[in-house]
Amino acid sequence: MGDETTTETGATAELVLRFAALSDVGRVRKDNQDSGYAGPWVLTVCDGVGGAARGDIASATAVQQLRKLDERPGDDMLGLVAGALHRAHDRISELVEQDPSINGTSTTATVALFDGNRVAIGHVGDSRAYLYREGALSQLTKDHTFVQSLIDEGRITEEESRVHPHRNLILKAVDGIHETEPDLFFVDLAPGDRLFLCSDGACGVLDDSHLADILSTGTPDYAVVELVRASLEAGSSDNVTCLVADVVEPDATGEGAGPTKAEIDDQVPLLVGAAADLPRRATRGTAGSLFRGHRSGDTGELEPVPAEIPVDAPGHAIPNDPIDPELARYAPRPPRRFAWLKRLGVLAILVGLLWAAAGAAYAWTQRQYYVGEHDGHVTIFRGVDASLPGLEMNRPYEESDISLDRLRDIDARAVREGIDSDSLDDARRTLENLGEAQTDCPSDESTEPSPDPTKTPKSTPPSGEGGTQGGTGGAVSDPSDTSSATSTGTFRSGGGPAEENAILDTARLNAATTSPLDTVVELSSRVGATSGSAAPAADCD
């Protein structure tokens, strides 16, 4: 690595990288979907997206393709980086074709290919690459996210983007479906520079000043441990992956401050996160001393605490835990198929409910009864005393022989307006009450005068003029009272003023032989008979 080589710019490649990498599952997630690789020529970080669709597969697959760049690059560095990203895309597509259950998986990718003087950067997604130089931190990549577009438009600030509800909405990713064009560019390096690559689990919670504070001191091993620890303490709910590489000049003589060629050659490439076969762990008494932070105690890559998780448990670790917002956001969603059929089903259900409600209402009306008029007679109706266009709300149920003409005006008016009833029996009781209250129809004999109540028949009158007239009148008179019999017979056979005069003449004649009381009684009965014969009969038709 320390040998001088000629680059396409003509400069001698005397710079080398001293690197470290660390990935942690975090304090919320049950698995690590980040992957990272650090080697002499390549640094890369990939953040898997997909949740239940196994984003760890996508990130590990991408890193396995990108790590193949870890050798001295040729002239076309950007072409090499772009080719590696496209190969990662193709490999993910093959895996999805072999296992459709991971359809929807994808990953971010940030890769730096080093040639001894500069790095070629390839970037897709929201993982980031930073350059720390002479106490100043600068962001090299630009996020392909929704909140970054809002920042570019001036609608929100960088601080507001860290708490935005859609801060993890990615617009570009390596997914094996869409051919995504990565951002490609060069960055020239100088001795003393420090490269920093990370997933959004770190840069999403730590601002630039905090990152610069940690990157300003310590070795790369110390820096990655502090960055992971600070991210977790800041409340990161995501996986955290950090890579730090110092750009140094090798000490060929072994007397300078830089690393010797032997130290550089002894560096082992680091594969961390989901792509690692075995997690990188610190051992007591050796490497553990390198990871001791200046703000708190020792930390390292921690595996999640095993839990008794039922087989049928949901996607999150514990059934009563809240669903991880990012997991839900990145979870694959099946395509919207047969949407019209679902709408039609919902419409059918609504129509069915309305029909059932209308049927129940109609059934209730058919259990109601009231008394009303039908064809001039009092009738019990079934239903409600109301009407709707096109809908029969009532119909005659029992018709009686009670005519409205034989009811009092107040009863007839109540029947025409409708008399409500609580039940059929109640309606029938109302019908009986109306029948008892109707006017009786007078008989044909009521037109004949009633017998004189003051006279008691003594015997059958003999045949003759007086007897014939008495029989015609329907009354019996004393045979000795010829004038009375004649008068009575005359009254029964006719009517008008002549008969009334005859009654008065008879009264005068009787006054001489009878008491005044008898005369008054007889006169009253005869006059009443005359009045009764003139009264009209009731209409019972």
Secondary structure as GFF3:
##gff-version 3
##sequence-region A 1 541
A	DSSP	beta_strand	16	24	.	.	.	ID=ss1
A	DSSP	beta_strand	34	38	.	.	.	ID=ss2
A	DSSP	beta_strand	42	49	.	.	.	ID=ss3
A	DSSP	three_ten_helix	51	53	.	.	.	ID=ss4
A	DSSP	alpha_helix	55	66	.	.	.	ID=ss5
A	DSSP	three_ten_helix	67	69	.	.	.	ID=ss6
A	DSSP	alpha_helix	77	98	.	.	.	ID=ss7
A	DSSP	three_ten_helix	100	102	.	.	.	ID=ss8
A	DSSP	beta_strand	106	107	.	.	.	ID=ss9
A	DSSP	beta_strand	109	114	.	.	.	ID=ss10
A	DSSP	beta_strand	118	124	.	.	.	ID=ss11
A	DSSP	beta_strand	128	133	.	.	.	ID=ss12
A	DSSP	beta_strand	136	139	.	.	.	ID=ss13
A	DSSP	alpha_helix	146	152	.	.	.	ID=ss14
A	DSSP	alpha_helix	158	161	.	.	.	ID=ss15
A	DSSP	beta_strand	183	188	.	.	.	ID=ss16
A	DSSP	beta_strand	194	198	.	.	.	ID=ss17
A	DSSP	alpha_helix	200	203	.	.	.	ID=ss18
A	DSSP	alpha_helix	208	215	.	.	.	ID=ss19
A	DSSP	alpha_helix	220	233	.	.	.	ID=ss20
A	DSSP	beta_strand	240	248	.	.	.	ID=ss21
A	DSSP	alpha_helix	261	266	.	.	.	ID=ss22
A	DSSP	beta_strand	270	273	.	.	.	ID=ss23
A	DSSP	three_ten_helix	287	291	.	.	.	ID=ss24
A	DSSP	alpha_helix	325	330	.	.	.	ID=ss25
A	DSSP	alpha_helix	339	365	.	.	.	ID=ss26
A	DSSP	beta_strand	369	374	.	.	.	ID=ss27
A	DSSP	beta_strand	377	383	.	.	.	ID=ss28
A	DSSP	beta_strand	394	403	.	.	.	ID=ss29
A	DSSP	three_ten_helix	404	406	.	.	.	ID=ss30
A	DSSP	alpha_helix	409	417	.	.	.	ID=ss31
A	DSSP	beta_strand	419	421	.	.	.	ID=ss32
A	DSSP	alpha_helix	424	437	.	.	.	ID=ss33
A	DSSP	three_ten_helix	444	447	.	.	.	ID=ss34
A	DSSP	alpha_helix	465	473	.	.	.	ID=ss35
A	DSSP	alpha_helix	482	493	.	.	.	ID=ss36
A	DSSP	alpha_helix	497	513	.	.	.	ID=ss37
A	DSSP	alpha_helix	516	534	.	.	.	ID=ss38
###
